[in-house]
């Protein structure tokens, strides 16, 4: 099997998980537009993929496309509201957009979800 050059992204497959793996590899190589395309392909195959939505949001955030990142995080939270990482990512996007009160609420929610239940 040929090794990928550091600048290449692997081929996608015929299922959402293979496209997510491709997108993550593209993200690591800082090929963010390719990563977003791959996350989008994964979402075409599996519209309820929280991992694809979070990854897409993270790539958009890295490109400073904060409104679009926030939209992806909100979609992920609608599907899985109990994931602290989603609330934390949402908080970061809100801070970047200057929406500090909402960001603090999202951050507090992430912390609350990480605390052990007593």
C-alpha positions, 0 to 999 in steps of 0.5 A: 500500500502506498503511503500518502504524502503529507499534503494528500488526503486519503480517498473516501469510501462508500459509507459515512465513517470512511468520509469522516476518517478522510475528513479528519486526515484532511483536517490534520493536514490543514486541508480544511476546504477538503475536510469540509467537503468530506464532512459534507459527504459524510452528512449526505450519507448519514445526516444525523452524524454528530461526529461529522457535524462537530468535525465540520464545525471545527474546520469552519471555526479554524477558517474563521467562519464562525457563523457556519461553525455555530450552525454545525455545533447547534445541529450537533447539539440538537441530536446529542445535547448531552455531549460536553465537547459540543457545548464547549465548541459552541462556546468558542464560536459564540466568543468569536462572534462577540456573544459573551453571555451566550458563550458563558452559558454554553461553557457552564453547560459543558462544565456541568455535563463533565461534573460527576453526578452526586 
